[in-house]
Amino acid sequence: MALLATLRQRLFRWHSDGTAPTRLGQRRVFILPTGAGLLFASALLVMLIGAINYSLALGHALVFLLAGIGLTGMVHTFRNLHGLTITPGRCEPVFTGETAHFPLTLSNDRRTPRLALELEAEPGASTHADIGAGEIAHITVPVGARQRGWLSLPRVRLWTRFPLGLFRAWSYLQPEMRCLVYPAPLASLLPAALPTLHGGEHGAEGGDEDFAGFRHRQPADSPRHVAWKASARDLARPLLVKQFAGGAQAELRLDWQLTDPGLPVETRLSLLTGWVLAAAALGNPYALRLPGTDIPSASGDQHRRHCLEALALFVA
C-alpha cells in the first residue's frame, strides 16, 4: 500500500493552477479503457481466436476493422480534452447550507466541437458541457457550503468518454478560487432601536432645531414642549405640543451583547445574520458590533455585504 501511494504521488502531482488560464497539454491528459472498453477488447480477442482456429479471412478482417475503430475512438477521446483552455472566474458569496457555484470558462480554439464534457468537484455533483467549434462555454462547478468562512474550490476532475465510451480521458484542475460563506440566517425579531443624539445641547433637550408644527399632547410629553399660547386660543381642545425636526434619531444597533450568551457561537452569528438581512430589507441605517469589530451605522448593499463579511470571518 505504501508503494502504491508513493507511485500515485509521483505520477499525479497536482499543483495550484493559480488564477491564470490553464491549457491542457499532453502531460495533463490521462486516458484508460472503461468497463465497456475492456469488454470490447475481450470480445475482439475471442473473435480473433475463432478466426485463427477456423482460418476465416473475413473474421480476421472484421476483428481488425473493429480494433481500428476502437483505436480511432481512443484518439478522439484524448483529443476531446487536449488543448482545452480553462479560465477561472469569481464566485459570489452564499450562506451556510447553500451550494457555491464556482464559474469556469472553457475555450475551444479548434474547428471541431468538444462534446460530452463532465466536470466534478464533489462525488455525485457533476456539470455537463458541450463546446462548439471556436466557441466559449461558461459553466459553474457546484460545491456544498457546509461551514462559514472561506471555501476553496477543491480539485476538479474534467473527464469525457466521447465518442464511443470505450475509453475515459480525464484531467485534474486546481485553480485558486474561493467563495465567502456567510452564516446561515436565523429569523428573529429585530432588537429595539436606541436613541442617538445629534446637534449638541439642543439635541439633548429633544432636538429642537427646526419647528415642524403642532400636535396633541400625549401623557409622556414634557410640559416644556407645550405650546401654551397656542393652546390658550381654544381651551376646549387638548393641549398642543410643539414638534421639531432633527435632533434625536433612532439608531438600530445589532450588538453581539444582545444575543443570548448561553447559545453556541454559530447560533449567535446566525441570529445576527438574520438581523442584518431584516434591517437591510427595511432600508433603515443600522450598526453592527462584534467583539473586536465595530461597524458604524449605514445602509445600502455595500454596508450589508460589509456586515455579512464580518460575520462570516468572525473568530471567537
N, C-alpha and C positions, 0 to 999 in steps of 0.2 A: 504493500500500500504506500509506503514511504517513497519507493522508487517510482511508482505511478504518479504520485503527487509532484515529485521533482521533475519528472518528464513533462507533465502537463504544464508546470510553471515555466519551463524553458520553451516549450512550444507556443504557449499562449501567454505572451507578456503584454498586458494591457496598460497602456499609459494614457494619461489625460490628453484628449484632443484639443483642449483649450476652447476658445470661442471663435476661432477662425474656421473657414470652410475646410472640410475634410474630403479628400478624393480617395476612393477605394482603389488601391493599386493591387498588383498581383499577389503581394505578400500578405494582404489583409483579407483576401477572399479564400475561404476553405470550402471543400466540396467532398461529399461522401455519398455512397448509394443509400437510398431509402429501403424500407422493407419491401416495397414493390420492385425496386431495382434488384435486390438480391433474389427475389423470386423469379424475376425475368431472366437473370443470369443463370439460375438453376435450370429453368426450362430450356434455355438455349443449350446448356451442357447436355441435358438428356436428349434433346433433338440431335445434337452433334454425334453423340454415341450411337443413336439409332441409325443415322445416315451413314456412319462409317461401317456399322455392323452389316447393313443391308446394301452397302455400296450405292446409295441413292444420290445421284448427281443433283437432282432438284432439291433434295433435302439439304445438301451442303450449301446450295445457292440460297435457300431460304434462311438457313442459320446465319450465314454471313451477311445477308441483307438486313436481318433483324439486329444483328450485332452492330452493323454500321449505323442503323437508325438510332440505337441506344447510345453509341459514342457521339453521334451528332447532337443528340439531345443533351449529353453531358457538356459539350462545348457551349451550347446555347444557354444552359443553366448557369454556367460560370460567367458568360458574357452579360447575363442579365443584371449582375451586380458590378462587374468590373468597370471602372471608370465613372461610377456614380459619385456625384458631389453632394455632400450633406452640410448644410449651414444651420447652426443653432439660432434660435430666436429668444424672445423674452417672455417669461411665464408670468401670468397675472396671479396676484395673491388669492388664496382660498381660505376657508375656515376648516378647522379640525373636523374630520369625518367626511369631508367632501373629497372630490377627485381633482388632483392637479393635472393640468394639461400642458405638457412641455411642447412648444412648437418647433418643428424642424422643416426646413425647406430642402426638397430633393430636386436636383438639377440634372437633366438628361441632355447632353450635347451631341447625341448621336442621331442618325437619321432613322433609327428603328426604335419602336416603343419598348419600354420596360414594363412588363406586366406581372401581376400576381406577386407583388412585394408585400412582406409582412414585417412589422416592427413590434417588438415586445420588450418591455422593461420589467414586467411582473408576470408570473405564470397565469394564463387564462385571460389576459388583458392585452390582446394584440390589435394592431391597426393595419388595415389593408390599404394599399396604394397602387395605382396604375399611372404611369407617366408616359405621355405621348412623345413622339419624336421631336426633339429640340424644345421640349416644354419644361415647365417647373411646377412641382406639386407642393402644396402647403398642407402638412399634416400635423397632428398632435399625438403625443405619446401619453397615455393615461397612467398616473401613479397615485395610489391611495395616500391621502394625507392623514396619518394616524396620530400625530402629535404636533403641537405648536412649535414655532421656530422656523429655522431654515431647513428646507427639504431639498437635498441634492438629487439630481437625476441619476438613478443607478445605471449600471451598464446596460446598454440597449443592444438586443440582438436583431439584426436585419437579415432575413433569410427569404429564400424562394425555392420552389420546386418546378418552376416553369421551364420547358413546355410539356414534358411528358410525365413528370412526377417520379421518374426513376432515380434522380439524384437530388440532393439537397445542398445548395450553396448558401453559405452564411458568412457574416462578418459582424464583429463587435464594435460598437461605438461608445465612446466615453467623453462626450462634450461637457465642458464646465458650465452647467446650468443649475440654477437653484430657484426654488419658489418659496415665498414667505407664507407661512401658515398661521393664520390668526386663531385665537382661542374660539372654541365653539360658543356662540352666543346663547345666553340663558335669559329667557323672557322674565322680566320682573318690572314692578312699578318704579318709575324714576324717583329719586330722593327729592325732598322739598327744596325749592330754590332758596338760597340765602341772600339777604340784602347786602348790597355793596354800595358804598357811599362815594359820590363824586362831587366835586365842587367846593371842597374845603368846609368851612364852618357852616355855611348855609345849607350844605348837603346834610350835615349832622342834624339840622333842625327840620328836616323833611324835604329838602331840595327845592326851596322856593326861589328859583332863579327867574322863571318866566311865568307870569299869571296866565292861566288857561281857562278860567271861568269859575262858576259856582256849581255846587251840588248839595243835596240834602245831607244834613249832618247824621252820622252814624254814632252809636254809643262809644265806639273805640276812638273816635276822633278827638284830638286835643282841643281844649277851649281856646287855645291861642290862634287856631285857624278859623274860628267862627267869624263870619262877616257880620258884625253887629249892626253896622249902618244899613247894610242891605236887608238884613232881617227885620229891622225896626220899621221898614216901609209897609210890611204886611205881617201883623202879629198873628194872623190866623193860620199861616202856613208854618211848617217846621223851619228850624234854624238852617241857615245856609253856611256852607264851608267853602273857603277859597281852595281852588285847585291850581297846582303849579306844575309846569313841565320841567323835566330834567331832574337833577339831584339823585336821590336814591333809586337804584335799579336792582332787580333781582338777578342773581348770578347762579347758574346751575353748576355745582361743584361735584364731580364724580370722584369721590375720595376713597382710597383703599380702606381708610378707617371706618367708612360707613358700612362695610361688609362685615359679616359675622366672623369673628376671629376663630371660631370653632370649626369653620368649614375648611376643606382642603384648599391649597393654593390654587389649583386649577379651577375649582368651582368658583372661587372668588374672582379669578380673572375672567371666567365665562360670564359672571354676573356683571362685571364692569363692561365687558364687550357688549352685552345686551343693552346696557345703559347708553353706551356711546352710539349704537345704531338707533336707539329710540330718540335720543336727543338730536342726532343728525337728521332724522326724518321730520322732526318738528321744525327744524331750521333755526332753532334758538342757539345763542352762544353758550358754550359750556367749557369747563376746565377739567383736566384730568390730573389727579395727584396719586402717585405711587411712591413707595419707599425709594428714595434716591432720584426720583423724576417728578418734575412739576411743570406741566404744560399749561400755559396761560389760556384764559378764555378766548375763544374764537369760534368761527363757524366755517362751513364750506367743505368741499370734498377733500381738499389738501389737508385741512385740520383733522378730518375724520381718519384719513389714512395715517397721519402722524400719530394719532392716539392708538389706532389699532396696531401699528408697528411697535409702539412702546409696550403694549400688552403682549404681543407675540414674542418679543425678545426679553421680557421681564425675567430677572433671575432673583429668586427668593433669597 
